Amino acid sequence: DVRTRKKSIKILKKAKIKTKTNILKSFANEIYQSYRLNKNKSLPLINYKLAISKDYFSVNKKSKYITNLQSLKIAQFLRSQHDCILTTSKSVINDNSILNCRIEGLEHKSPDIIIIDRNNKMRENLNIFKKNKNKKIIFSSYFKSKKFKDSKIYLIDHNYDFSQMIRKIFNMGYRRILIEAGLTFFNYCIKERKIHNLYLFMSKNKLLKYGTNYASSAFLKRVKINNLNKVRVNLSGDILYFLKLQNEVVDGIKKTSEDLNAKNKDVIVIGGGDTGSDCIGTSNRQEAKSVTNFEIMPKPSKERSEENPWPFWPFKLKTTS
């Protein structure tokens, strides 16, 4: 806003008060990401939610769910932060999902549902129609019957343009979209460069012979996940990763800077903890010539000290990389 832009800085400097700018720039960019997309490009923010096992399977042959109850609750909370869920008829039919928010006190924040059903596969007896009372919009090639009386039906060509659909959804008034679908649609969205952020729930367990995928997990395995993009939330062993603009990197559209590549370089990592460990691990993975780590804190003992009894966090020497 030209009326207020940099006004406070001028006032503070005039009063000879030292000022620093852009300290929270990255944090502010996250907060205003959807607003800038809405305002500058007339596009909605598109987040994708995906759940996988520790060995990268998205389908559990023994159960409907991949992750645990805590992860399911956080996923429902994520729904409350969006004004619509975009999904596919295949996902709805396979899971017979309700796609609402069932957290006490947030039930009224359940988003509207938008379903891509190109071949008219949806059925009236699915939970999403019986138990979800929110508005539902179905994009389909054709409808032979007058079913789904409570849903607003939009007819689309079988070879629809996904970008046009997103703009149509935006023009309907939706500004924050959460996509809940499977690996097939994820791969499609990655290729079309439609995902702004990915919420990736990873189970603490491997599915082994009980796991399968309906599409290739190659794109997913190329997504860089580490402690830097781990969300600090207790999921009883499961992990939630929040990845920004990773679709451009894994699809080869946006290249990482060569200056950030440690290959054949002497790397110095200052500091320890999760971040230091990630830096060391990344440097080794990128084939650094050497990696030297300097810890800025005093070296702790190998055992608990008397000043650090249980149940406090054990401050003792450990190596994680």
N, C-alpha and C positions, 0 to 999 in steps of 0.2 A: 504494500500500500504506500503510494508516494507521500501520503500525508504523515506517515510515521516512520518510514524507512530510514534507518541510521540516525534518527532524531535524538534518541537517548545517548548515543555515542558522542554526538557533537556537544550535548549538554555536559556530559561527564568530562570530556576533554577540556572544555572551556573552563570547568571548575578545577582543572589540573589534577584530575583523578585518572590514574592509569587504568586502561581498559584492554581486554583481550577479546577478540571476536572468534566466532566459529568453533568455540570449545565443544559445543554439543551439536555440531552440524550434522553428523551422521545419525544421531538419535532423532534430531528434528526431521531429517529426510524420511526416516521410517514412519514417524507420526503423520507427516503430510503426504506420504506417497500416494494414497488414494485420492486425496484432494487435488494434487497436481495432475494426476491422470485425468480426473474428472474435468478439471477446469481448463487445462491446456490442450488436451487431446480428445476430449469428449469420449473417453473410454473408461470402463470400470476397472477396478483393481481385481486381478484374478489370482487367487491362491488355490493350490492343489493340495489335498490331503491324501496321503497314501500310507498304508500300514503293511509292513513286511516282517518276516522272521529274520533271525540273525544270519541265516544262510540265504537271504534274498528271495524268499518265496512269498507271493502275495495271496496265495490260496491255501487254506488248511483243509485237507481232505477229511479230517476227523471232526472239525468244529466250524461254526460259522465265523468265529473270530480268530484273528492272528495274535492280537495283543491282550493285555489283562484288563481288569475292571477299571483300574486307575486311568489307564490310557483312554478307555472308552468314555470316561467322564470328562476328561480334558478335551476329547474330540467333540463332545456335545457342547462344551463351553465355547470352543472355536465356532461352532454353528451360530451361537448367540451373537458373535461379533460380525456376522455377515447378514446382508438383507436377502440373499437368495442362495440356494444350493443348485448347482448344475450337475446333472448326472445323466446316465444313459439307461435305456430300457433293459439292456443286458445286465447291468449292475443291479438294478432294482429287482428284476425277476430272479436272478441268481441268489441274491441275499434276502429277498422279500423284506427289505428294510423299511423303516418308518421315517427316518431322516428328520427327526424333530429334536428339540432340546428338552430332556426330561430331568434336568437339575432343578431341585426345589427352589422356587423363587425366580427362575429364568424361563419357565415354560412359555411365557408370553413373548419371549425373544426368539422363538422358533422361526426360522426364515421361510420364505416362500420356496416352492420347488419348481424347477424347470427341467423337463425330461426330454432328451433327444431320442425319438422313437421313429426312425426313418421308415420302418417296414410294418408299422401298426402291430407291434407284438404285445403291447400292454394289455392287462386283464383287470377287470373291475374288482376281483376278489383279492387283490394284493393289499398288504398292510398299509402301503402308502396312501391308498384311497379310503381304506376302512378306518384307520387310526390317526391319520394326520389330517387335521382340520384346516391347515393353511392353504392358501391359494396355490394352485398347481397349473402350470403352463406346459403344454406338450407340443413340441415341434415334430411334425411327421410328414411323410410324403403324401399320404392319403388316409382317409377314414371312411370305411364302408358303413359304419353304424353310428348311432347317436349316443354312444356310451360316454361315460365320464362327464355327466351333466354339470358337475361342480368345477370342472376344469375349463380354462379358457384355451381353445385349440387354435394354434397357428399352423397353417399349412405351408410347407416348404418343399422345394424341389429336392428330389432324391440326391442329386449331386450339388448339395447346398454349399455356399461359400461360408465358412465358419466365421470369417471376419465380419461379414454382413449380419450374421446371427448375433454376434457379440454387440454390434452397434444397435441392433434392434432391441436387445435386452437392456442396453444403456438407455435407449429412448423410452423404454417402459418405466424408467425411474430407478433401476437397480444400479448401485454404485460399488458394492463390494460382493464379489462372487466367490463362493467356495465350491470347488469342483470335488465331488466325491464319486469316483469311478475307479475302474481297474487299471491294470498295466497297459492294456491295449490303447485306451484313450489317453493315458499319460504319454505314451510314445508319440501319439498323434499330436498332442499339444506341444510337446517338445519340438517336434519337427516344424510345427506352424509358429513357434516362438510366441505362444500365448500365455505362458505362465510367468507371473512376476515373482512369486514366492512359493516354496514347497515346504509343507509341514510333513515331515517324514517320521512316522512312529515305527520304531524298531523294537521287536520283542527281544527279551533276554534269552529266549530259547531258539534252538534250531528245530526245524520241522523234519529234516532228513527225508525219509521215504514218504512221509505224510504231507509233504509240501509239493506244490506245482505252480506253474505260471501259464496263463492263457496267451501270453505274448513274451517276446524277448525281454530279458532284464539287462541287456547290454548297456543301454543309456543310463539306467539307474546305477549300475555298478561303476560307471565313470563319474558319478557325482561325488565330489570331494566332501566327505563328512569327517569331522573331528571335534575336539572339545571346544573349538572356537565358535562353532555354530550349534552347540548343544544348548537346549533350553534348560535353565535351572529349575526343574520341577521334579518332585518326587513321584515317580511312576512305579515304585516297587520293583525295580530292576529293569523295566523297559526304558527306552531312551527316546526323547523327542528332539529331532533336529529341525532347525529353521534355516532354510537355504535361500539366499537372495540371488535372483538372476542366474542361477546355475544352468538353466536351459541353454543360455547362449554359450556357455563354456563347454558343456558336454557335447553340444551339437557342432562344435567347431566354428561357430559364428563369431564369437568373441574370444580372442586369444588372450591368455594371461601374459602379462608383461615379461619380457626376457629378463628385465632387471630383478624380477622376483623369483627367478629360477636359480637354484643353488648348484646346478650341474657344473662340475669341475672348478668350483670356487671354495675358498677357505671361509668357513662360516663361523662367526662368533655369536653365541646366544647368551645374553645377559639376563640372569634371573631364572628361577625354577618354576615349580608349580605346574598346573595343567598347561598353561600357555607355553612355558619354556619347553615342556615335554613335547608338545605339538610341533614346535619349531625344530627341535632336534629330529623328531621322527620324519618330518617333511623334508628336511635337508638330506637325511640319509636316503629317503625314497627317491629324491631327485639326483642322487649320485654326486653329492658334494665331495670335493677333494679332501676336506677335513672338517671336523666339527668340534669346536671348543666351547665349553659351557662354564660361565662364571656365575656363581650364586652370590647375590649381594647381601644375603643374610648370614649371620654366624652359623657355622656348621653344627647341626644338632647331634645329640648322642644317638646311638643305635637302639637304646632302650628308653622307656619312659623315665622321666625324672620325678622326684617326689613332689615337685611343684606342678606336675601335670598328671594328676590321677585320673582314673576312669570315673565317670563316663565322658570326660572332656576329650576333644579330638587329640589323638596321639601326635605330638610334635617330636618326631624322631626321623632319623636319616632313612631315606628310601630312594631307590633308583627306578625310574619308570620308562626310560628310553635306552 
